[in-house]
């Protein structure tokens, strides 16, 4: 039962991803070793650092002697944290992170995802007792939520049997709020949603096109059945700051 | 997301009328529903209690929290309570839908009229001796599992304590009927009571796959909490405890139960909190071990409460016809009282309210202790009770007597004798020393009646037996004497 996924550089395929569970650690560096992420670059120390999954988040240790590592939130408009050399177990609060290692003039990166981040409703109602909580928690500020909202939009607008938007249509729909959106970004977010919502993998035999379609269909029916997206949520598709510019 | 500022999921004003009920104070509020105390307005009705608990689920089309999954949860709970009834599950008297356009936030809400409890296990102090309480909770789970359902959200807040100290399981919005080895539950959970394999489960359009072993895990957590006041997994927050559960399940952490846990319970809790669902103790074995640890006499196999109102109706018809000679009625009686392999809880046809001989009285068979035979002066286990653990050749003399039966009829019976003893039923007679007397002699079986182990039912109520004996089977071999005397 993993809680953190490490995505090696230039590796979008799930095969290359490394999943670790809470309490497990993974070292990264130039050295090739079992249970480690190898970064083949002369400017990287043999053991450059360590990632430890801790509950639903993760910790970063910087084992280099003089390089500061930066962890960026790719969706955070420049939001980042710095981890100084020698720092052990610095907590990283982002669901998506890009770890940036300076190495002899180059900037090397790899990604870390923490899909088990929990987001709960703040409406805690009176009277004591443990709360029964939905099993899915989506962060409404993330891009994957905008993609899910765009996917569900036709049906949320009261057409229960409307065909699902094609990826090109999704790109058009998302562009006002997300100017840099691309087809691959949409595909990436659909895949991430399937991971985040733990969709049971469909039959691998289906052709790739049908697989994406089946995934979209499953995501939408799940989201609508469990009210993960409401009609009110479609505001995430509106251009950012549109109220101010009017 | 619409966030309501109200303290309750559904706010209903004091004095609000729904059907025959007047709403009083709120009793409990969960994530989706609010439960209010209510009293019956107007004349008393035999089918309805004076006090009830009304559970409001905001299922209306114009409620602020108009949510699809709420309708699904409400439908699930209504279906469950309409189909299953047993002494350890909260009783539902009726369901209503609010029709009140003046209150759009309430209009269309589903209202379940439920048995009124004193409080839930997390709101009232647990009794000094929690063993019997845990045994009753376990009985409730066993009743559910035998019926082919999974509760899906067992926790102290969903265990209700009644005025007489007995326990009822409640809140069946997550309950799911088994399809083969697992059921599909809506994807909601209380993480502190969720087994590790369901903390991050795979889902598909139908929801999460759950097994009865999920309830067994929840029972283990609940028992630990009740017995020691602390959670079995370490951590100060739900998230930390969930994390500890997943580490434990991966085998990288050991289970360290509280030293306060009595030894007899330690093994039980450990068996419930097995790392994988396959390693967890089965419900029937759990029930036996909990009964032993709780100091309740050992019992084995599907116990009583396998109550099917239709069976009771058949039984009543048959016993009403005691004076008749119809072999068909006798055959019906046999099939009604001998174990025939049907599920413990037969499903009731949807929409047909279970109607007992006397309308809809409260069932009080639960008073009958384990491994005991009980006769009651009123229908459905109500009224005075006489109980035995063995044969009695004469109810009105000897060391053990049943004084009320000397002047009043027996109206219901529960054969709660343990299946361990290999006794298939109890035969009872109008004469002493197991001798047929009066109308018994007109019956082919030459006895007043016979009730199989784990069976209960109402009797026609015109007589009281004078003796009974435990028999290996309620089947009988018609003797020549029997046939001849029945023709008399």
Interface residues (C-beta under 8 A of the other chain):
Chain A: X1 X3 X21 X22 X23 X24 X54 X55 X56 X116 X118 X121 X122 X123 X125 X126 X127 X128 X129 X130 X131 X132 X133 X134 X135 X136 X140 X197 X198 X199 X200 X218 X221 X222 X224 X225 X226 X227 X230 X232 X233
Chain B: X1 X2 X3 X4 X6 X7 X8 X9 X26 X28 X29 X30 X31 X32 X34 X67 X68 X69 X72 X120 X122 X123 X153 X155 X156 X157 X174 X186 X187 X188 X189 X190 X191 X192 X193 X196 X199 X200 X201 X202 X203 X204 X205 X207 X208 X238 X239 X240 X243 X246 X247 X249 X250 X252 X253
